[in-house]
Structures are given as structure tokens and as C-alpha cells.
Amino acid sequence: MSEPDDQATIVSYKFHHIDTSKCTQCKDFACEEACFRGIYKVINRDSTPKCIVVEDHEDRCVKCHICTTACKFRAILID
């Protein structure tokens, strides 16, 4: 697993880590579409997009890593 460039832009949940600085460049929101468990939600789509983990959904994750490969900016890391 590669280390993020700037720790200040990493939002960490229980075992998901999202580099929100990379989210700002996103236009296709693949993380939200790729996850069949509904773990991710993209907020502020029209201004500054930011991927978040939906509250109380993180435990539904089966760590399939579809989201990490779907995100072309590699903003999502899973422990």
C-alpha cells in the first residue's frame, strides 16, 4: 500500500481511508456506483466533490476492493 502525499487530506474511518484532495478532481463518482453495499456517498457534487463513508455502513464492507480499483484517482485505501 502506498503512503498518501499529505496526511492532512486523509479522512479515516474504521478501516477506510479517503484522500479527499483527490476527490476534488473527480467527475464520474465511480466509488459510489461500484460499491454494491452502499458504503460510499459523494457529497458536494456540483462544487467540491468529497467521498464519504455512509454512517453505520462501514461494517457492511466485505473488503472486495472494487471501490479502490474503480476510483481512477486511487483516493480510497482499505486496511
C-alpha positions in Angstrom: 0.0 0.0 0.0 1.4 3.4 -0.9 1.6 6.2 1.6 -0.5 9.3 0.9 1.3 12.5 0.0 -0.4 14.7 2.6 -1.8 13.2 5.8 -3.9 16.3 6.4 -6.2 15.4 3.4 -6.9 11.8 4.6 -10.2 11.2 6.2 -10.0 8.0 8.2 -12.9 5.8 9.3 -12.6 2.4 11.0 -10.7 0.8 8.1 -11.4 3.0 5.1 -9.1 6.0 4.4 -10.1 8.5 1.8 -7.7 11.2 0.4 -10.3 13.9 -0.1 -7.9 16.1 -2.0 -8.1 13.6 -4.9 -11.9 13.6 -4.7 -12.0 17.2 -5.8 -10.8 16.2 -9.3 -13.5 13.5 -9.7 -16.3 13.9 -12.2 -17.7 10.3 -12.5 -18.1 9.3 -8.9 -17.2 5.7 -9.6 -16.7 4.8 -5.9 -20.4 5.3 -5.2 -21.5 3.4 -8.2 -19.0 0.5 -7.8 -19.9 -0.4 -4.2 -22.7 -2.8 -4.2 -23.0 -2.5 -0.4 -23.7 1.3 -0.4 -20.7 2.2 1.7 -19.8 5.5 -0.1 -21.7 8.7 -0.8 -20.3 11.6 -2.8 -21.3 15.0 -1.3 -20.9 18.4 -2.9 -21.0 17.0 -6.5 -21.6 20.4 -8.1 -18.9 22.3 -6.2 -16.1 20.4 -4.5 -16.8 16.7 -4.6 -15.9 14.6 -1.5 -16.4 10.9 -1.0 -17.5 9.9 2.5 -18.4 6.6 4.2 -22.1 6.4 5.0 -22.6 6.4 8.7 -23.2 2.9 10.1 -22.5 1.3 6.7 -18.8 0.6 7.1 -19.3 -2.7 8.8 -21.2 -3.9 5.7 -17.9 -3.8 3.7 -16.5 -7.2 2.7 -13.2 -5.7 1.6 -13.6 -6.7 -2.0 -11.6 -3.7 -3.2 -13.9 -3.0 -6.1 -14.0 0.6 -4.9 -10.3 1.0 -4.8 -9.9 -0.1 -8.4 -12.9 1.8 -9.6 -11.5 5.1 -8.3 -9.2 6.3 -11.1 -7.5 8.8 -8.7 -6.8 6.0 -6.1 -8.3 8.1 -3.3 -9.6 5.1 -1.3 -7.4 2.8 0.8 -8.7 -0.1 2.8 -6.8 -1.7 5.7 
